Amino acid sequence: MKNYSQQELEEMIICPKSIIEPPLKDMRLERGHFRNDFKLESISDKIKFSAFMRKNEYFPENFSIGLIVYPKGESGGFGLLRYNGPHGAHVNNLLDPDSHFFGFHIHRAKADNIEKSFSSELYAEVTEHYYSYEEALTHFLKTIKAENANQHFSFSIQLELPFLE
């Protein structure tokens, strides 16, 4: 995998995108998780992306919503962004026992992790931008600039969330 600057990674996250293969109307249940996916393409340079949505059948606060990029000229993709519910402790630095946390959190791809061949989205930060799957999905769709999201996610985008103003 090519090395990316942090600015390049952030630009891939926030570049305007169009949903080219929408999610199913209803999430499907597989092995205890409701699942759904959709595909996107950047509007300006036609980079391909996919997004996934997962929610635990019995613990709806245990969820994951993520964005994967498939850069041109590379054989596979990697995670850019992932919104999670409080599913247990997360540790950013295995050598620092005080770096763990619980709660709603957002994983972002870090150039340093890619350069070291770690998981691109190993790093995460606690967030107060959402407190439910629905709020996380709304924030995620706005963050990744899915420009036609209202056609596929009208229930989420219409939520009144003051932190998005």
SVG drawing of the C-alpha trace seen along z (x, -y; Angstrom):
<svg xmlns="http://www.w3.org/2000/svg" viewBox="-38 -26 45 42">
<polyline fill="none" stroke="black" stroke-width="0.4" points="0.0,0.0 1.1,-3.5 2.0,-5.9 -0.4,-8.8 0.0,-12.2 -2.5,-12.9 -4.0,-15.7 -4.6,-13.2 -6.4,-10.9 -8.6,-13.7 -9.3,-14.9 -10.6,-11.4 -12.9,-11.4 -14.5,-14.8 -14.5,-14.9 -18.0,-15.1 -19.4,-11.7 -22.4,-10.2 -24.0,-6.9 -23.9,-4.8 -25.2,-1.5 -27.7,-2.2 -28.1,-0.2 -31.0,2.3 -34.2,0.8 -33.9,3.1 -30.8,4.4 -30.3,8.1 -29.6,10.2 -26.4,12.4 -24.7,14.0 -26.3,11.7 -25.7,8.4 -27.9,6.4 -25.9,5.5 -26.1,3.3 -23.7,1.8 -23.6,-0.8 -21.1,-2.0 -20.0,-5.6 -17.8,-7.4 -16.1,-10.7 -17.7,-13.4 -14.5,-15.1 -12.1,-12.3 -14.2,-9.1 -12.4,-7.3 -14.5,-4.3 -15.6,-3.9 -17.8,-1.5 -19.6,-2.0 -20.8,0.6 -23.3,0.4 -23.4,3.0 -25.6,3.1 -25.8,5.9 -29.1,7.7 -29.4,7.6 -27.2,4.6 -28.0,1.7 -25.4,-0.5 -22.8,1.9 -22.6,0.7 -20.1,-0.2 -20.4,-2.4 -17.4,-2.7 -15.9,-4.1 -13.4,-2.1 -11.5,-3.7 -10.3,-1.8 -7.5,-4.1 -6.9,-4.0 -3.9,-1.8 -4.1,0.2 -5.3,3.8 -7.4,3.4 -9.0,0.9 -8.5,-0.3 -10.5,-1.9 -10.6,-5.6 -13.3,-6.3 -15.3,-4.2 -18.0,-5.3 -18.5,-2.9 -20.7,-2.6 -19.3,-1.7 -18.4,2.0 -15.6,2.3 -12.2,0.8 -10.2,-0.7 -6.4,-1.2 -4.6,-3.6 -1.1,-2.8 -0.4,0.7 2.7,-0.6 0.6,-3.1 -1.8,-1.3 -3.5,-4.7 -4.5,-5.2 -7.6,-3.0 -11.1,-4.4 -14.8,-3.3 -17.6,-5.0 -18.8,-6.2 -15.7,-6.7 -14.5,-7.5 -11.6,-5.8 -9.7,-7.8 -7.0,-6.6 -3.6,-7.8 -0.7,-8.2 1.7,-7.0 -0.2,-3.8 -0.2,-3.1 3.5,-3.8 4.2,-1.3 1.9,1.3 -0.6,1.1 -4.3,1.0 -5.0,-2.3 -7.8,-3.1 -6.2,-1.8 -6.4,-5.2 -9.7,-6.4 -11.0,-9.3 -14.0,-9.5 -16.8,-11.6 -19.8,-13.4 -21.2,-13.9 -23.6,-11.0 -25.2,-8.8 -27.1,-6.3 -26.7,-4.4 -29.2,-6.8 -27.3,-9.9 -24.0,-8.2 -25.3,-7.4 -26.5,-11.0 -23.1,-12.4 -21.2,-9.9 -23.2,-10.7 -22.6,-14.4 -18.9,-14.0 -18.3,-11.9 -20.4,-14.3 -22.7,-11.7 -24.5,-14.3 -27.4,-12.2 -27.9,-10.6 -31.4,-12.1 -32.6,-9.8 -31.6,-6.7 -31.5,-7.8 -34.2,-10.4 -35.1,-9.1 -31.6,-9.9 -30.7,-13.1 -34.0,-14.8 -33.1,-14.3 -32.6,-17.6 -29.1,-17.4 -27.9,-20.7 -24.2,-19.7 -24.4,-19.5 -25.5,-23.1"/>
</svg>
